[in-house]
Amino acid sequence: MITSQSLSGKVVRFVALGLWLVITLFPLYWIVITAVKPRSDIYAFPVEYWPQSFSLENFITLFRVSNFGTYLTNSIIVSVSAATCVTLISLLSGYVIARFEFKAKGAVLMAFLVTQMIPGFIALGPLYQLMVNLGLVNERSGLTLVYIAMCIPFSTIMLRGFFENVPDALEEAAMIDGCSRIGALFRVLVPVMTPGIVAAFIFNFVSCWNELFLSVTLLTSDANKTVPTALNGFITSYNIDWGSMSAAAVLTIIPTMVMFAFASKYIVQGLTSGAVKG
């Protein structure tokens, strides 16, 4: 009886997880299939869930009609620059918050947490006015600065947690051997914390890569637009270019997939075990 109940429970869980997997993956499957369908078959009725023929027409049209290559380049420049700066700044700020005690420490952490509770688009008006006064509207550097300010709080909190899991004895031993505090940070702690730093960088990169509201507000010319802004442009008042938009979405997903595939090699658990004896 127990065996029968456990078997039925496994079957129910397997079926439920299978259905959830299908529901989760179907939108991605449909985007890919739409991207490789001939444009004449996209609006065919009845709907074809597997096309009779495959075509790269949507990808060719995407690069021929629009400046999608420019949009990809802009997104890569902005996202990599912002993610790198945020990770470096958060590495230092997370270290200070984790290792030092000062009067405003609680207030700083509370301020970081509060910024994550408030939707960013609420401040679009004042932010746009500020960027106009600074002459940074329609500039990739202006969008990069906004992304840096937007991502620092969460990234700092994340890296602070990693620092707190690293024993103080590691850097103390390095400082006894003659390292400065900065030297101990970059020569001893950073190698140990590589998985955490990579995770923070990827989080920052993906956040900047997928962000839409700020890029639509601050960038207006085609020469500076990023990929999310370009995808939004395929939706007009009277029509949606499903073929080009699906092809663009497929190309947009690739960098994040590569990032997560790269990060999967890093295992946080056990990195510091055995580093300190006694």
C-alpha positions as CSV (number, residue, x, y, z in Angstrom):
1,M,0.0,0.0,0.0
2,I,2.8,2.4,0.9
3,T,4.6,1.5,-2.3
4,S,1.5,2.1,-4.4
5,Q,0.9,5.5,-2.7
6,S,4.5,6.5,-3.2
7,L,4.4,5.5,-6.9
8,S,1.2,7.4,-7.5
9,G,2.7,10.4,-5.7
10,K,5.7,10.3,-8.0
11,V,3.5,10.0,-11.1
12,V,1.5,13.0,-10.0
13,R,4.6,15.1,-9.3
14,F,6.1,14.0,-12.6
15,V,3.0,14.9,-14.6
16,A,2.7,18.3,-12.7
17,L,6.4,19.2,-13.3
18,G,6.0,18.1,-17.0
19,L,3.1,20.4,-17.5
20,W,4.9,23.2,-15.8
21,L,7.9,22.6,-18.0
22,V,5.8,22.7,-21.2
23,I,4.0,25.9,-20.1
24,T,7.4,27.5,-19.2
25,L,9.2,26.5,-22.4
26,F,6.3,27.0,-24.9
27,P,6.7,30.8,-25.3
28,L,10.5,30.4,-26.0
29,Y,9.7,27.6,-28.5
30,W,7.1,29.8,-30.2
31,I,9.4,32.7,-30.5
32,V,12.1,30.5,-32.1
33,I,9.6,28.9,-34.5
34,T,8.1,32.2,-35.5
35,A,11.6,33.6,-36.2
36,V,12.4,30.8,-38.6
37,K,9.0,30.7,-40.4
38,P,8.6,32.2,-43.8
39,R,6.8,35.5,-43.3
40,S,3.8,34.3,-45.3
41,D,3.3,31.4,-42.9
42,I,3.3,33.5,-39.7
43,Y,-0.3,34.6,-40.1
44,A,-1.5,31.3,-41.6
45,F,-4.7,29.7,-40.4
46,P,-5.0,27.1,-38.9
47,V,-1.9,27.8,-36.9
48,E,1.1,25.7,-37.7
49,Y,2.9,24.6,-34.6
50,W,5.7,23.1,-36.7
51,P,6.5,24.9,-40.0
52,Q,6.6,23.0,-43.2
53,S,9.7,24.9,-44.3
54,F,12.3,27.0,-42.5
55,S,13.6,30.3,-43.6
56,L,16.1,33.0,-42.4
57,E,14.0,35.6,-44.1
58,N,13.1,37.3,-40.8
59,F,16.7,37.6,-39.7
60,I,17.8,39.0,-43.2
61,T,14.9,41.5,-43.1
62,L,15.8,42.5,-39.5
63,F,19.3,43.6,-40.4
64,R,18.4,44.9,-43.8
65,V,15.5,47.1,-42.8
66,S,16.6,48.2,-39.3
67,N,19.9,49.1,-37.7
68,F,19.8,46.0,-35.4
69,G,23.5,45.5,-35.5
70,T,23.9,49.1,-34.1
71,Y,21.3,48.3,-31.4
72,L,23.2,45.2,-30.4
73,T,26.5,47.0,-30.2
74,N,25.0,49.8,-28.1
75,S,23.5,47.3,-25.7
76,I,26.7,45.4,-25.3
77,I,28.7,48.6,-24.7
78,V,26.2,50.0,-22.2
79,S,25.6,46.7,-20.3
80,V,29.2,45.6,-20.1
81,S,30.4,49.0,-19.0
82,A,27.7,49.5,-16.4
83,A,28.0,45.9,-15.1
84,T,31.8,46.2,-14.7
85,C,31.6,49.5,-12.9
86,V,28.8,48.4,-10.6
87,T,30.6,45.2,-9.7
88,L,33.8,47.0,-8.9
89,I,32.1,49.7,-6.8
90,S,29.9,47.1,-5.1
91,L,32.9,45.0,-4.3
92,L,34.5,47.8,-2.4
93,S,31.3,49.0,-0.7
94,G,30.2,45.5,0.2
95,Y,33.6,44.9,1.8
96,V,33.4,48.0,3.8
97,I,29.9,47.2,5.1
98,A,30.8,43.6,5.9
99,R,34.1,44.3,7.6
100,F,33.8,47.7,9.3
101,E,31.4,49.1,12.0
102,F,30.4,52.7,11.7
103,K,27.4,54.8,13.0
104,A,25.5,55.1,9.7
105,K,25.9,51.5,8.7
106,G,22.3,50.6,9.5
107,A,21.0,53.7,7.8
108,V,23.0,52.9,4.6
109,L,21.7,49.3,4.5
110,M,18.1,50.5,5.0
111,A,18.5,53.1,2.3
112,F,19.8,50.4,-0.1
113,L,16.8,48.2,0.7
114,V,14.3,51.0,0.3
115,T,15.6,51.8,-3.2
116,Q,14.7,48.2,-4.1
117,M,11.1,48.7,-2.9
118,I,10.3,51.7,-5.1
119,P,9.7,51.1,-8.8
120,G,12.2,53.0,-10.9
121,F,9.7,54.4,-13.4
122,I,8.2,56.6,-10.6
123,A,11.3,58.8,-10.8
124,L,11.4,59.0,-14.6
125,G,10.2,62.6,-14.6
126,P,12.8,64.1,-12.2
127,L,15.4,61.8,-13.6
128,Y,14.8,63.0,-17.1
129,Q,14.9,66.7,-16.0
130,L,18.2,66.0,-14.3
131,M,19.7,64.3,-17.3
132,V,18.6,67.3,-19.5
133,N,20.3,69.7,-17.2
134,L,23.5,67.6,-17.4
135,G,23.3,67.3,-21.1
136,L,23.2,63.5,-21.0
137,V,19.9,62.8,-22.8
138,N,20.3,60.7,-25.9
139,E,23.8,59.7,-24.8
140,R,25.0,56.2,-24.1
141,S,27.2,57.5,-21.3
142,G,24.1,59.0,-19.6
143,L,22.2,55.8,-19.7
144,T,25.3,53.9,-18.4
145,L,25.5,56.3,-15.4
146,V,21.8,55.7,-14.6
147,Y,22.2,52.0,-14.8
148,I,25.2,52.1,-12.5
149,A,23.3,54.1,-9.9
150,M,20.3,51.7,-10.3
151,C,22.2,48.5,-9.8
152,I,24.7,49.5,-7.0
153,P,22.3,49.0,-4.0
154,F,21.3,45.4,-4.7
155,S,24.8,44.4,-5.9
156,T,26.3,45.8,-2.7
157,I,23.9,43.8,-0.5
158,M,24.6,40.7,-2.5
159,L,28.4,41.0,-2.3
160,R,28.2,41.9,1.4
161,G,26.6,38.5,2.0
162,F,29.5,36.8,0.2
163,F,32.1,38.7,2.2
164,E,30.4,37.8,5.5
165,N,30.8,34.1,4.6
166,V,34.5,34.4,4.2
167,P,36.5,34.0,7.4
168,D,38.3,37.2,8.7
169,A,41.3,35.0,9.4
170,L,42.1,34.8,5.6
171,E,42.8,38.5,5.2
172,E,44.3,38.8,8.7
173,A,46.9,36.1,7.8
174,A,47.7,38.0,4.5
175,M,48.1,41.3,6.4
176,I,50.5,39.6,8.9
177,D,52.5,38.5,6.0
178,G,52.9,42.1,4.8
179,C,49.9,42.7,2.6
180,S,48.0,46.0,2.9
181,R,44.2,45.8,3.4
182,I,43.6,46.5,-0.3
183,G,46.2,43.9,-1.2
184,A,44.6,41.3,1.0
185,L,41.2,42.2,-0.6
186,F,42.3,41.7,-4.2
187,R,45.0,39.0,-3.7
188,V,43.2,36.8,-1.1
189,L,39.5,37.5,-0.9
190,V,38.7,38.2,-4.5
191,P,40.0,34.8,-5.8
192,V,37.9,33.1,-3.1
193,M,34.9,35.1,-3.9
194,T,35.1,34.7,-7.7
195,P,31.7,32.9,-7.9
196,G,30.0,35.7,-6.0
197,I,31.6,38.3,-8.1
198,V,30.6,36.5,-11.3
199,A,27.1,36.2,-10.1
200,A,26.9,39.9,-9.3
201,F,28.3,40.8,-12.7
202,I,25.8,38.6,-14.5
203,F,22.9,40.0,-12.5
204,N,24.0,43.5,-13.3
205,F,24.5,42.7,-17.0
206,V,21.1,41.0,-17.4
207,S,19.4,43.9,-15.5
208,C,20.9,46.5,-17.9
209,W,20.5,44.3,-21.0
210,N,16.7,43.8,-20.4
211,E,15.9,47.3,-19.1
212,L,13.3,49.2,-21.2
213,F,11.7,52.2,-19.5
214,L,14.9,54.2,-18.9
215,S,16.3,53.5,-22.4
216,V,13.1,54.5,-24.1
217,T,13.0,57.7,-22.0
218,L,16.6,58.7,-22.3
219,L,17.5,57.5,-25.9
220,T,15.8,58.9,-28.9
221,S,18.1,58.6,-31.9
222,D,18.6,55.3,-33.8
223,A,22.4,55.6,-33.4
224,N,22.1,55.3,-29.6
225,K,19.1,53.0,-29.1
226,T,19.6,49.7,-27.3
227,V,18.0,46.3,-28.1
228,P,14.9,46.6,-25.7
229,T,14.1,50.0,-27.3
230,A,14.4,48.4,-30.8
231,L,12.1,45.5,-29.8
232,N,9.5,48.0,-28.6
233,G,9.7,49.8,-31.9
234,F,8.4,46.7,-33.7
235,I,5.0,47.4,-32.1
236,T,3.1,50.1,-33.8
237,S,-0.4,51.5,-33.4
238,Y,-1.8,49.4,-36.3
239,N,0.5,46.5,-36.7
240,I,3.1,44.2,-35.0
241,D,6.0,42.8,-37.1
242,W,6.0,39.4,-35.4
243,G,8.7,37.9,-37.7
244,S,11.3,40.6,-37.2
245,M,10.4,41.0,-33.5
246,S,10.8,37.2,-33.0
247,A,14.1,37.1,-34.8
248,A,15.3,40.1,-32.7
249,A,14.2,38.3,-29.5
250,V,16.1,35.2,-30.4
251,L,19.3,37.2,-31.0
252,T,18.7,39.1,-27.8
253,I,18.4,35.9,-25.7
254,I,21.7,34.5,-26.9
255,P,24.1,36.7,-24.8
256,T,22.2,36.1,-21.6
257,M,22.2,32.3,-22.3
258,V,25.9,32.4,-22.8
259,M,26.4,34.3,-19.6
260,F,24.4,31.8,-17.5
261,A,26.1,28.9,-19.2
262,F,29.4,30.4,-18.3
263,A,28.3,31.0,-14.7
264,S,27.0,27.5,-14.2
265,K,30.6,26.3,-13.7
266,Y,31.0,28.2,-10.5
267,I,30.0,26.5,-7.3
268,V,29.9,28.6,-4.2
269,Q,29.5,25.9,-1.6
270,G,32.8,24.6,-0.2
271,L,35.1,27.3,-1.7
272,T,36.4,28.4,1.8
273,S,36.3,25.0,3.5
274,G,39.7,24.0,4.6
275,A,41.2,27.5,3.8
276,V,41.8,28.1,7.5
277,K,43.0,25.4,9.8
278,G,42.0,25.1,13.4
